[in-house]
Amino acid sequence: MVHILKEIYGAGILFFYYIKYFILIGWPTLLYGLDYKPNMIMDILWVYCLALMTKDIIFKFILKKSYCDGDSCSKCNK
């Protein structure tokens, strides 16, 4: 059971890592540009993606933290 939960968690992380940009830009475009009907689930996903993007901006530009260790970051950034 724990293994299944870890796989779901990992899939969720990958999903939102790549999809958050499309949801942040695409959902308002669909709502206001193409007159889609409001959807509560997509609204919740949009707010969640906005929170993830805000967290990324705060970590990168304000706190200047990275998600990798010191050695591995220095090798990748060269």
N, C-alpha and C positions, 0 to 999 in steps of 0.2 A: 504494500500500500504506500509506503514512504517513497519507494522508487517511482511509482506512478505520479505521485504529487510533485516530485522533483522534475520529472519530465514535462509535466504540464507547466510548472513554473518556468522552466527553461524555454519552452516554446512561447510562453507569454512574453518573456523578455525579448526574444528575437523578433516576435511579431511586432511589438510596440517600438522596438528600436528602428525598424525599417518602415513601418507604416505610419508612425506618428506625424510625419511631415505631410503625407497625403491626406490624412484625416483633418489635420489643422487647416489646410488650405482648401481641400476639396469639399468638406461638409458645408461651410458657409457659402461656397460657390454654388453648390447644388440647391441650397435653401433659397438664396436670394437671387441668384442668376438664372436658375432653371426652374424655379417655383416648385421644388419638391415639397412634399408634406413633411411637417416636423415629426421627428421620431425620437422618443425619449431615450432609447438605448444608444442611438448615435450621439445624442446630446451628452449623455454620460461619458461615452468614449471620447468625445471631443474635449470635455473638461479634463478627463484623465490625461489625454495627450498634451493638453496645455500645461498641466502640472508637471509632466515629464520634461517638456521643453523648457519650462521655467527653471526646473532643477538643473538641467544641463547648462543653461546659460549662467546660472549662479555659480555652479562648480567651476566652469571653464574661465569665466571672465572676472568674477568677483573674488572667489576663494582661491582661484588658480590651482585647483587640485586636479589630479589625473586619476584614472581608473587602473593604471598599471604601476608596477613597482619601478623603483629608480633605475635599476639595471636594464630592464626590458624597454623602458621608455627611451633611454639614451641611445639604445641600439636602433630603434625604429625611426627616431627623428633625425638621424644622421644622413 
